[in-house]
């Protein structure tokens, strides 16, 4: 039947109100609620738009208000004008199993605060009033007293406060912004039904507006009957035998791609922390620098899952790049529908884990990257919607390099606010862990090499080197990689394998990845014989996952790509050909470019600085790549004179002064001393003393005698500049005698 004009139809003509009813109907379908009743008659009608009953005999009387005139929030007065306070009391007086609520996209923070405090109280009325109301701000005290006065609760007596507390425990304020409510509905529909969410939404809206349902209790049976008549189908994968084998195969694929540097998987401290978070039902962002062992941590998590019989699904995104949407991508993996719904069906009664590794690899996908990240975001949203309906949650574990996580705005969008995310940063290995792997020879290694081997991917390569190899001069990842490559060439010769074929295979993989912006190559595109392939796999340089070939770790690829850049530079190629065009200068090239800079620095200081001059003055190089060059300089512990001169010269350039100070000079004693010797800091003290003081603060308390002399010259005479106090911390343990004496003089003067 057509709905009547005015009255009920007008009330539910509002989009927000329609949406709230649909949300409740979906909860009935999910059997979270027993029934929904719109515009009941008799006593049930007073101050109520919607009655919602749960499965335990409790009912909620909901007043739904999409707007409050021109105001963007609710107040005591605006609610009172609607007569809600009195009608709510009448409903609450009827039955202790009744609660009431105001539902709106607008805020009513004081009411929400009172009700929440009431439900958190252990039925102590004086404690509730004296501690939780009187000491609260934000209009809570005023609102509470106004409502109590109107409803005749005597706040001066224990009985009056107890009655108020009892009532407020059963009052709810449910705020859902329009867009948030619409998204919630779309997610619920996608989770429940096969059909497009817009189609199902329109049919449910039609159910509200054109059916004779007002005053009647709408149950799951009523809704199921209506939806069946309209050819709407429920998702049902409970008996689908295809899903479990697909999950198993994907997990095997993930396991096969992991390469450990020892027979026994090293248990990381971060792994235990992550497992504790997972047991609490939380989702985790695992991040760390390149090669820090992020995949090792996920391997530990998988071991925990296996031991505790926790269902899990692990996917390496560089091998399975998301495309189109969750449904299409999932079907490419073999699932009959979105993997979130499929995985939900086989883990319904258990806590479960979904791991998406190498999130940063999506930035390599060039034209596909935006779509890939969108699909991941959609997947996260789907799992969040499922978790809202599950007793045991699905914990998401997303893995990414720290730099990409911190700098990529698109990746950040994946981590929606309504999921309980926890961050876990994977730190470098401890020296004792490295020593366990290497053995007693660890004690003979240089400090630089020991620190290098704290990176698990570097340690993996080290374990592949013969003990006869000369490793004294190794101080960077690329040197480890190329030392390993030399060894592989010798082994190939010993085993009668053509070295040209080995190098050709490496070059093919590197070239394809560089040209296509990928981390792997299809086997069909790789010109390689079976013997060479077996040799490279067995020696741990490459992996084969199905028909996909990749290096065992991304840092290996980065080193080879950096070498390509190195060769181009020595072939006098234009700068743009080496670094790439502006479009190619993405963060995915950052690590390779950093290795290239480091290689060039290790070979020839002058050529390194010549490149830097070209780089900093080029309009075809992005600012972050120019800064990368300065970051490499900043890592030099004892810069040679030509490096220092280069940096000091840059300080005369107004465009670069601030960046150079922050990126290179800050915290570096050798540069600051040189600035003193050259009289530059004396000049800066006249115009920009805050910069000078900031530089000295960055060294505290490790000052040399020349620096202390300079500080004494200014901090004891500049009584009007209190900022020098930044350099004088209370802890005296590390103070030199000269600095301690200066500190005493400064404190006496100030």
Secondary structure, 3 states (H helix, E strand, C coil): CCCCCCHHHHHCCCHHHHHHHHHHHHHHHCCCCCEEEECCCHHHHCCCCEEEECCCCCEEEEEECCCECCECECCHHHHHHCCHHHHHHHHHHHCCCEEEEEEECCECHHHHHHHHHHHCCCCCHHHHHHHHHCCCCCCHHHHHHHHHHHCCCCCCCHHHHHHHHHHHCCEEEEECCHHHHHHHHHHHHHHHECCCHHHHHHHHHHHHHHCCCCCCEECHHHHHHHHHHCCCCECCCCCCCHHHHHHHHHHHHHHHCCCCCCCCCCCCHHHHHHHHHHHCCCEEEEEECCCCCHHHHHHHHHHHHHHHCCEEEEEECCCCCCCCCHHHHHHHHCCCCCHHHHHHHHCCCCCEEEEEECHHHHHHHHHHHHHHHHHHHHHHHHHHHHHHHCCCCEEEEEEEEHHHHHHCHHHHHHCCCCCCEEEEECCCCCHHHHHHHHCHHHHHCCHHHHHHCCCHHHHHHHHHCCCCCCCCCCCCHHHHHHHHHHHHHHHHHHCCCCHHHHHHHHHHHHHHHHHHCCCCEEHHHCCCCHHHHHHHHHCCCEEEECCEEEECCHHHHHHHHHHHHHHHHHCCCCHHHHHCCCCCCCHHHHHHHHHHHHHHHHHCHHHHHHHHHHHHCCCCCCHHHHHHHHHHHHCCCCCCHHHHHHHHHHCCCHHHHHHHHHHHHCCCHHHHHHHHHCCHHHHHHHHCHHHHHHHHHCCCCCCCHHHHHHHHHHHCCCCCCHHHHHHCCCCCCCCCHHHHHHHHHHHHHC
